[in-house]
Amino acid sequence: MITILIGLGWTAAFIQFDRPFLAAMHAGLIAFGIALGWLAYQGRLTGAALLAGLFLPLFIAVSCLFDNVPDGVHRATQIHFLAVALGGYFVFRRGGIYMKYVMPAFCLIGFVIFSNTSIGFHDPDLVIPAEAAEIGVWANTLTAMAELIFVVVIMNADLSTRRMMDIEMRKAIANGDFQLRYQPQINEAGKVVGAEALISWPHAKLGNVPPVKFIPLAEETGLIVPIGNWVLRAACAQLAQWEAEPETRHLTIAVNVSASQFRQPDFVQSVSEIVRLSGVTPSKLKLELTESMFVDNVDATVAKMNALKAIGIIWSLDDFGTGYSSLSVLKSFPLGQIKIDQSFVRDMLTNASNMVVTEAIIELAGKLNLEVIAEGVETVEQLDRLRETGCRTYQGYLFSPPLDIDAFGKFLSPEPSNIEPLSRHLPASPAPDLVVLR
């Protein structure tokens, strides 16, 4: 909204002062603001923030070159650099080096240069008219100050929220308020072969807090370690219950392991002790790692993975193809399974490149004797195509969303009154226990 309003104001002013080039430049600022609004409306906030972080510093720098003020008046366009630098650092404080440090540094350098020099264009047909320059100084100063206040208010609100969430997470850990939900994993015969354990946080006042709201903060504060250990204990306890029943003893559970948890010095000992005390068959537990965890400390990573593989635990590579690791990961690390990321599955029918990558992953995994599971399967067409390419295990909303343990039990043992067979969705005749919730 700020960029649109500033763009409208200056576009109108430059049209009035017969500066078509400057009017067109600020009309571009209006279009940029509309693009940001559209991205935000679509929920693509990261894309909007990246676009703003890359475009705004350049636009401010160019605007400073045309900000030619009369003698005795200091230009003020460069003050906008301060709001962009502070806001950029705040938004990208957990991001990459460029957006977190380089972009704010560029803004601060630009502020210093344009505050202490008269560098810029001096063509009378391009610069701000003298009669508008002084008004422009006040307008830029006031709007830049408003932007700074706006950013500070948001930062303060975010800090208060983070403190509150940190306190509530500690209470949840102490009181055992977290719960696990289970998303079924289905083989090509239509049989439920396992589930992925996903944490949920039903809060008395905040409602059901999604993981995306608290997991990043838990990573920052170190609370992800006790939370991760709780997830492992709860998953193993559920596995023990399933192993006690003939109908469910074949089921496996996949658990995501965070980078912070994996890097703990006692990680192997902790996991081994949890598995031992639960009494479950270790091969029924699958630990999922993301590609980013294979970049650093390769030897230590392999050693930990081999130590747990030795007792029977299976390692799964999550979101394969979306990170930065090379294919050497598949032969250098003791993996047992590859999970095809949902971004490939979602677009593989409309994006030829995604289809090629998906087929290559499945073929490569087969040659390396690795299991393959596709996540994010939502349509029958996706399921059909995955089966044709050789993928034998699937997970996604086509079959079921993540379920609490009671609903998962009903999914395994359906009641005719509230569920129906999924046989009409599968190309081949499935086992009778594959169902989908209405």
C-alpha positions in Angstrom: 0.0 0.0 0.0 2.8 2.4 0.8 4.5 1.8 -2.6 1.2 2.3 -4.4 0.4 5.5 -2.6 3.9 7.0 -3.0 3.8 6.0 -6.7 0.4 7.6 -7.2 1.4 10.8 -5.5 4.6 11.3 -7.4 3.2 10.1 -10.8 0.5 12.8 -10.5 3.0 15.4 -9.5 5.4 14.7 -12.3 2.6 14.7 -14.8 1.7 18.1 -13.5 5.3 19.3 -13.8 5.7 17.9 -17.3 8.3 15.3 -16.4 7.1 12.2 -18.4 10.1 10.1 -17.7 9.9 10.5 -13.9 6.1 10.0 -14.1 6.6 6.7 -16.0 9.2 5.6 -13.5 6.9 6.1 -10.6 4.0 4.5 -12.5 6.3 1.5 -12.4 6.3 1.8 -8.6 2.5 1.6 -8.7 2.7 -1.6 -10.8 5.3 -3.0 -8.4 3.0 -2.3 -5.4 0.1 -4.1 -7.2 2.4 -7.1 -7.9 3.3 -7.3 -4.2 -0.3 -7.1 -3.2 -1.2 -9.9 -5.7 1.6 -12.1 -4.4 0.5 -11.5 -0.8 -3.1 -12.3 -1.7 -2.0 -15.5 -3.2 -0.2 -16.4 0.0 3.3 -16.2 -1.7 4.8 -14.0 1.0 8.3 -15.3 0.6 8.2 -14.4 -3.1 6.8 -11.0 -2.3 9.5 -10.3 0.3 12.2 -11.4 -2.1 10.8 -9.2 -4.9 10.6 -6.2 -2.5 14.1 -6.8 -1.2 15.6 -6.9 -4.6 13.6 -4.1 -6.3 13.2 -1.4 -3.7 16.9 -0.6 -3.0 17.5 -0.2 -6.7 14.5 2.0 -7.2 15.5 4.2 -4.2 19.0 4.5 -5.6 17.8 5.5 -9.1 15.3 8.0 -7.5 18.1 9.6 -5.5 20.0 10.3 -8.8 17.0 12.4 -10.0 16.4 14.1 -6.6 18.1 17.4 -7.4 17.2 19.9 -4.7 18.0 23.7 -4.5 21.0 25.0 -2.7 20.6 25.0 1.1 18.0 22.1 1.0 19.1 18.5 1.7 17.5 15.8 -0.3 15.6 13.1 1.6 14.9 10.3 -0.8 17.8 8.3 0.7 16.0 8.1 4.1 13.8 5.3 2.5 17.0 3.2 2.5 16.8 2.9 6.3 13.3 1.5 6.4 14.2 -1.0 3.7 17.4 -2.1 5.4 15.7 -2.6 8.8 12.7 -4.3 7.3 14.9 -6.5 5.1 17.1 -7.7 8.0 14.0 -8.4 10.0 12.2 -10.4 7.3 15.3 -12.3 6.2 17.0 -12.8 9.5 16.7 -16.5 9.0 17.5 -16.4 5.3 20.5 -16.5 3.1 23.6 -14.3 3.4 22.7 -12.0 0.6 19.2 -10.9 1.8 20.2 -10.9 5.4 23.5 -9.0 5.2 24.3 -7.8 1.7 21.0 -6.1 0.8 20.8 -4.2 4.2 24.5 -3.2 3.8 23.8 -1.9 0.3 21.0 0.2 1.7 23.1 1.7 4.4 26.0 2.4 2.0 23.5 4.1 -0.3 22.1 6.2 2.6 25.6 7.4 3.5 26.6 8.2 -0.1 23.5 10.1 -1.0 23.3 11.9 2.3 26.8 13.4 1.9 27.2 13.9 -1.8 25.4 15.7 -4.6 25.9 12.8 -7.1 23.0 12.6 -9.6 21.6 13.8 -12.9 21.4 17.6 -13.5 19.5 17.7 -16.8 16.5 20.1 -16.1 14.2 17.9 -18.2 14.9 14.9 -15.9 15.3 16.2 -12.4 12.6 17.3 -9.9 11.5 20.9 -10.5 12.8 23.4 -8.0 9.3 24.4 -7.0 8.5 20.8 -6.1 11.9 19.9 -4.5 11.3 21.4 -1.1 7.8 19.8 -0.9 9.4 16.6 -1.9 11.9 16.8 0.9 9.2 17.0 3.5 7.1 14.3 1.7 10.0 11.9 1.6 11.0 12.6 5.2 7.5 12.0 6.5 6.8 8.9 4.5 10.3 7.4 5.3 9.7 8.0 9.0 6.2 6.4 8.7 7.9 3.4 7.1 10.4 3.1 9.9 7.7 3.4 12.6 5.7 0.7 10.7 8.6 -1.7 10.6 9.4 -1.1 14.3 5.8 -1.7 15.3 5.8 -5.0 13.3 9.1 -6.1 14.9 7.8 -5.3 18.4 4.6 -7.3 17.7 6.6 -10.2 16.3 9.0 -10.2 19.3 6.0 -10.2 21.7 4.4 -13.1 19.8 7.7 -15.0 19.8 8.1 -14.6 23.6 4.6 -15.7 24.1 5.0 -18.8 21.8 8.3 -19.7 23.5 6.6 -19.7 27.0 3.6 -21.6 25.7 5.9 -24.2 24.0 7.7 -24.8 27.2 4.4 -25.3 29.0 3.3 -27.7 26.3 6.5 -29.7 26.6 6.1 -29.9 30.4 2.4 -30.8 30.3 2.6 -33.1 27.3 0.1 -31.0 25.3 1.5 -32.0 21.9 -0.2 -34.7 19.8 0.7 -36.9 16.9 -1.3 -37.2 13.7 -0.7 -40.0 11.3 -0.9 -39.8 7.5 -1.3 -43.2 5.9 1.2 -44.6 3.4 -0.3 -46.9 0.8 1.3 -49.5 -1.4 0.2 -50.2 -5.0 -2.0 -53.1 -3.9 -4.0 -50.6 -1.8 -2.8 -51.7 1.5 -1.9 -49.4 4.4 1.8 -50.2 5.1 2.6 -47.4 7.4 2.2 -43.8 8.4 4.2 -40.6 8.7 4.0 -39.1 12.2 3.2 -35.4 12.2 3.1 -33.2 15.3 0.1 -31.1 16.1 -0.4 -28.6 19.0 -4.0 -28.2 20.2 -3.9 -25.1 22.3 -6.7 -24.0 24.7 -6.6 -20.4 23.6 -4.7 -20.4 20.3 -6.6 -23.3 18.8 -4.8 -25.9 16.7 -1.4 -24.3 16.1 0.1 -25.6 12.8 3.8 -26.8 12.8 4.8 -24.0 10.5 3.9 -21.5 13.2 6.0 -23.0 16.0 8.7 -25.4 14.5 10.9 -22.6 13.1 10.9 -20.8 16.5 11.5 -24.2 18.3 14.6 -24.6 16.0 15.9 -21.1 17.0 15.4 -21.6 20.7 16.6 -25.1 20.9 13.3 -26.4 22.0 13.1 -28.6 18.9 15.4 -31.1 20.7 13.0 -32.0 23.5 10.1 -31.7 21.1 11.8 -34.1 18.7 12.6 -36.6 21.5 8.9 -36.5 22.6 7.9 -37.2 19.0 10.2 -40.2 18.9 8.9 -41.6 22.2 5.3 -41.1 21.2 5.9 -42.7 17.8 7.7 -45.7 19.3 4.9 -46.1 21.9 2.4 -46.2 19.1 4.5 -48.7 17.2 4.6 -50.9 20.3 0.8 -50.9 20.4 0.5 -51.7 16.7 3.0 -54.6 17.1 0.9 -56.1 19.8 -2.0 -56.6 17.4 -1.9 -59.0 14.4 -3.8 -56.7 12.2 -1.4 -53.8 12.6 2.0 -55.4 13.4 3.2 -54.8 9.8 2.8 -51.0 10.0 5.8 -48.7 10.0 6.1 -45.1 11.2 8.2 -42.4 9.6 9.5 -39.5 11.8 11.1 -36.3 10.7 14.4 -35.5 12.4 15.4 -31.8 12.6 19.0 -30.7 11.9 19.4 -29.4 15.5 18.2 -32.7 16.9 20.5 -34.8 14.6 23.5 -32.7 15.5 23.2 -33.3 19.3 26.3 -35.3 20.5 24.0 -37.9 22.2 21.6 -38.3 19.3 22.5 -41.9 18.6 22.4 -42.8 22.2 19.1 -41.0 22.8 17.4 -42.7 19.8 18.8 -46.1 20.7 17.5 -45.8 24.2 14.1 -44.7 23.1 13.8 -47.7 20.8 15.1 -50.1 23.3 12.8 -49.0 26.1 9.8 -49.1 23.8 10.5 -52.7 22.8 9.6 -52.1 19.1 11.3 -53.7 16.1 13.8 -51.0 15.0 13.1 -51.7 11.3 9.6 -50.5 11.8 11.0 -47.0 12.5 12.0 -44.7 9.6 13.9 -41.5 10.3 13.5 -38.8 7.7 16.3 -36.4 6.9 16.4 -33.5 4.5 19.1 -32.9 1.9 20.5 -29.9 3.7 21.7 -32.1 6.5 24.2 -33.8 4.2 26.2 -30.7 3.3 28.3 -30.3 6.4 30.2 -32.8 8.6 29.8 -35.6 6.2 31.9 -38.1 8.2 30.0 -37.4 11.4 26.7 -37.7 9.6 27.6 -41.0 8.1 28.8 -42.3 11.4 25.6 -41.5 13.2 23.5 -42.9 10.4 25.5 -46.1 10.3 25.3 -46.5 14.1 21.5 -46.4 14.0 21.3 -48.5 10.8 23.3 -51.2 12.6 20.4 -51.7 15.1 17.9 -51.8 12.2 16.5 -48.3 11.9 15.8 -47.2 8.3 16.9 -43.8 6.9 14.7 -42.0 4.5 15.8 -39.0 2.4 13.0 -36.4 2.5 12.2 -33.9 -0.3 14.9 -35.4 -2.6 15.7 -33.1 -5.5 14.8 -29.8 -3.8 18.0 -29.2 -1.9 21.6 -28.7 -2.9 23.2 -32.1 -2.4 24.6 -34.1 -5.2 23.8 -37.6 -6.4 26.7 -38.8 -4.3 24.4 -38.6 -1.3 22.6 -41.7 -2.6 25.7 -43.8 -2.6 27.7 -42.3 0.3 25.0 -42.4 3.0 23.2 -45.5 4.3 19.8 -44.7 3.0 16.9 -47.1 2.7 14.3 -44.9 1.2 13.8 -41.8 -1.0 10.7 -39.6 -0.7 9.7 -37.8 -3.9 8.9 -34.2 -2.9 5.3 -33.1 -3.4 6.4 -30.2 -5.6 7.4 -32.7 -8.3 4.2 -34.8 -7.9 1.9 -31.8 -7.9 3.1 -30.5 -11.3 4.4 -33.6 -13.0 1.3 -33.9 -15.3 1.6 -30.3 -16.5 5.4 -29.8 -16.3 7.5 -32.0 -18.6 10.6 -31.3 -16.6 9.0 -32.4 -13.3 7.9 -35.6 -15.0 11.4 -36.3 -16.3 12.9 -35.7 -12.8 10.3 -37.9 -11.1 10.9 -40.7 -13.6 14.7 -40.4 -13.1 14.4 -40.5 -9.3 12.3 -43.6 -9.4 14.7 -45.3 -11.9 17.8 -44.4 -10.0 16.3 -45.5 -6.7 15.4 -48.9 -8.3 19.0 -49.4 -9.5 20.3 -48.6 -6.0 17.8 -50.9 -4.3 16.2 -48.0 -2.5 12.5 -47.8 -1.7 10.6 -44.9 -3.2 7.5 -43.2 -1.8 5.7 -40.2 -3.4 4.2 -37.6 -1.1 1.5 -35.1 -2.0 -0.6 -37.5 -4.2 -3.9 -35.7 -4.6 -5.4 -36.9 -7.8 -6.1 -40.3 -9.5 -4.2 -39.1 -12.6 -1.1 -38.5 -10.4 -1.5 -42.0 -8.9 -1.8 -43.6 -12.3 1.3 -41.9 -13.6 3.3 -42.8 -10.6 2.4 -46.4 -10.8 3.3 -46.5 -14.5 6.7 -45.1 -13.7 7.4 -47.7 -11.1 6.6 -46.0 -7.8 5.0 -48.5 -5.4 4.2 -46.5 -2.3 2.2 -43.3 -1.9 1.1 -40.7 0.6 -1.3 -37.8 0.1 -4.8 -36.4 0.4 -6.1 -38.7 -2.3 -6.0 -41.4 0.4 -6.3 -39.4 3.6 -5.2 -36.3 5.4 -3.2 -36.7 8.7 -5.5 -38.3 11.3 -5.5 -38.6 15.0 -5.0 -42.1 16.3 -8.7 -42.8 16.7 -9.5 -41.7 13.1 -6.5 -43.7 11.9 -7.8 -46.8 13.5 -11.2 -46.2 11.8 -9.3 -45.7 8.5 -7.7 -49.2 9.0 -11.0 -50.8 10.1 -13.7 -48.8 8.2 -17.3 -48.7 9.2 -19.6 -48.8 6.2 -21.7 -45.9 7.5 -19.0 -43.3 7.1 -16.4 -44.5 4.6 -16.2 -46.1 1.2 -13.7 -48.3 -0.6 -11.2 -46.6 -2.7 -11.2 -49.3 -5.3 -12.7 -47.0 -7.9 -9.6 -44.8 -7.7 -7.0 -47.5 -8.3 -6.1 -48.9 -11.7 -5.7 -52.4 -10.2 -7.9 -54.3 -7.7 -6.9 -53.1 -4.2 -6.9 -54.8 -0.9 -10.2 -54.4 0.9 -8.7 -52.3 3.7 -7.8 -49.3 1.5 -10.4 -46.7 2.1 -10.9 -42.9 1.9 -12.8 -40.7 4.2 -15.8 -39.0 2.8 
